[in-house]
Each structure stands twice: as structure tokens, then as C-alpha cells.
């Protein structure tokens, strides 16, 4: 009874001191260190209990200190299993807490492989079990040697040794089983967290992330899963923004061609990305004239789309001061140069002024492909060409206007970007200007819209399954 009291007292003291020590030593630390500190705290308390009991037995019961160290060693072994179990319990609490508040989502800075931890625990557990059995059996051999002279005492001693060994095995089995179950619960929680979030991601839910608690493979997988989710979120937001940009840009293009006496008009833009740098528009000019412009911002994608949107604002703004093509284009060029010369961006343009009253065409070619004019009387094509550099390269360039008087009935003007001419098929062959001419020639008796659809169909049949590499814009005008 006295031996039990001297053993129970330090356990009670340690139990009382454990809670404030947890607040001071564990809860005040970073979450990444709490599990390890929990293990060290409980192991230290158990070792302290063993040392206190050894001194108490020495002072109260005159038990030799060397024999007391055996108790200290046993307390350390029991403390190893207890502290591991408490550390795993602390880990479970952290998993639940982080899953609620979502504070730790980044991969751990240092990897501590799970195989290494399992190996160390298995090695230590095996070593302690062997040492306990060795100590017990060696003492039992000494005892059996002392009582071996009496047959009755020997039989009783054998039963006692057998019971002792069974008891030791039962205790060790219980401790190891509890440790395995505790590890299993933690692994199940970690695995459930990971798979639960991934299942939601597979259904398109990107709101939740995996809590990162451990510094092992589970922590690394969880951290990089969160990185992936963040990337998917960014991609989803980008796609949403691009979709919105696509809708906005499509709304910037003409809803329908204008009604103008003597001219049938149709136009289209096809972007290789969701947005692009091609642009066409129809502008109502003074004196009942009509402006047709086709522009191609350098490159394609969102950057070109933004450049095109800026240029569109300048084109629209300049109409209110429109007098003649050169003055108009030079004004827009100065605005574009002011806003984009530091970026290195530029834009090619073909601008066509249609004067129905005089049946006259005036145009400016600013670095753009020439427009093509089809003459139905001799079934030939000619170019509406001329000199001129791209817009936005220099503010002082003087553009030159060209003119064609009295268009002929049935004449067709094709204004496009280089995306259709330079399109390639699976064999690397270019669509070319001749295929464009032949398609227009075959359908020259149809409306502008029908001619446009025929050209686009021919272009798409030529490309087949080859991905579109550049934006395509085409405007068709047919004169009565």
C-alpha cells in the first residue's frame, strides 16, 4: 500500500500540472510544433514520475536507488506509448481545427517522410518490448534458481512466471494496438480530407481546400493540392473574365451592316482565341458618306483586344470631326502613338470612304493588305493599294489618300486581314489569295452576305481540323 501511494502521488501531481503546462508549452506554440511538443511534454512528465518515485522509495522504503531506476525505466517506456498516443490525439484536434478555420494551406517547408516515422516508432516499440521481456525473464530465472530446491515451490513459481509473461504480453499488446488504432484514425482523417476535397473539385467546387497539418507525404500532397486548386480558381476566374471580354468585344462589332443606296455590305470577325485584335466597323460620315474600316492589331489575344478597344474609341471619337480620310486617319494615328508607342504595339488599317452621291471610293492603306476589287465585266481582280505605314509607329507620318471614281455595277470589294490568306492546312499549305479570288469569282452573282459565307466555308474546309492560328476578319461590298 505504501509503495502504491508513493507511486500514485507523482502521477496525481503530474496530472494536475499537465493542463497549465499544455497551455504554456504547447498551445502558445505554432501549430506546426504542437504535436512534437505534446510528445515531449508527456514523455518528460512520465520520466519525471519515474525519477520522483525512485527517490521517494529510496527515502521512504529504503529501496536502493539502482532498483528505483528500474521503475524509472519502466515509466519511460510507458511514457513513450502514452506520449505518442497523446501526440496523435493532438494531431487529430489540429486537423479538425484547421479544417474549420482553413488557416494552413501551404505545403510544409521541410519533409519528414511517413516511412521514417513509422520505422522509428516500430524500432523503438520492438526494442522496448525486447528489453522488458529480457529484464523480466532474467529476474525470473534468478528467482526460479532460488526456489528450485522445492518441487511445490517450483511449480508455483512456474505459474507465477507464466502469469507474469502473459500479463506483460497483454499490456504491450494493448499499448501497441492502441497506438496502431490511433495512427489509423489520423490517417483516415487525413485521407478523408484529401479525397473529400478532390471529389468536390471533380464536381467543379473550388471553394474548399485541404488542411495542411503534418509535414509528411500527406502534408505535401495536401499543400500541392491546394496550390492546384488555387491555380484552377485563377484559371476559372480568367476564363470567366475572357468570356466577359469576348461578349464585350463581340458587342463592339457592328450588329448589322448599314443600309446605303447602291451598296450591299456584309462583315465578320473570327477570333482564334476568345478575344482578338481584328476589328471592322461601319462609320456614318458627313454628307451621307460611309466609312468602312478593317484593322488588325499586332498579335492576338487579350492584349491585342485591349489595343483594338482603345483604337475603336479613337475611331468613333474622330468621326465627329471628320472632313476627309487623311485628316481623320492622321488624327487617330497621333492618339494611338501617344497611348501605345512605349508598349511597341501597332495596328494596320484599311480605311474606305464610300460616297454614294458621286459613286466614288476613297481609301487609305496603313500597312494593311490591299483590298481586292472584282470587275464582273472581264472577270478579273485588281488591288486597291497604295503606300502607308501602320498606325502607332510615328505621330508625324503623312498618309496618302487614293480614289476610284464611278464604280461599275456588280463590282465587289473584298477587305480582310491576313489571317485568312495565311491560314494553313494539315500539309502546311497556305490558303492564299488565289483561293480567295476563285471563291469570290464563283459566287459573284450572289449577295454580299452569301459571298462572305462562301469564302468562310471555303476557308474552314481548307483548314479542316487544323487549329486556327490567327484572327480572321472579312468585309464584302457589292455595288449595284
Secondary structure, DSSP 8 states (H G I E B T S, - for coil): -HHHHHHHHHHHHHHHHHHHHHIIIIITS-HHHHHHHHHHHHHHHHHHHHHHHHHHHHHHH---HHHHHHHHHHHHHHHHHHHHHHHHHHHHHHHHHHHHH----S--SS---HHHHHHHHHHHHHHHHHHHHHHHHHHHHHHHHHHTT-HHHHHHHHHHHHHHHHHHHHHHHHHHHHHHHHHHHHHHHHHHHHHHHHHHHHTT--S-------SSHHHHHHHHHHHHHHHHHHHHHHHHHHHHHHHHHHHHS-SS---BTTEEEEEEEE-SSSS-SEEEEEEEEGGGEEEEEEEEESS-SHHHHHHHHHHHHHHHHHHTT-SSHHHHHHHHHHHHHHHHTTTT--EEEEEEEEETTTTEEEEEEEBS--EEEEETTTTEEEEE------BTS-TT-----EEEES--TT-EEEEE-HHHHT-B-TTS-B-HHHHHHHHHHHTTTS-HHHHHHHHHHHHHHHHTTS---S-EEEEEEEE-
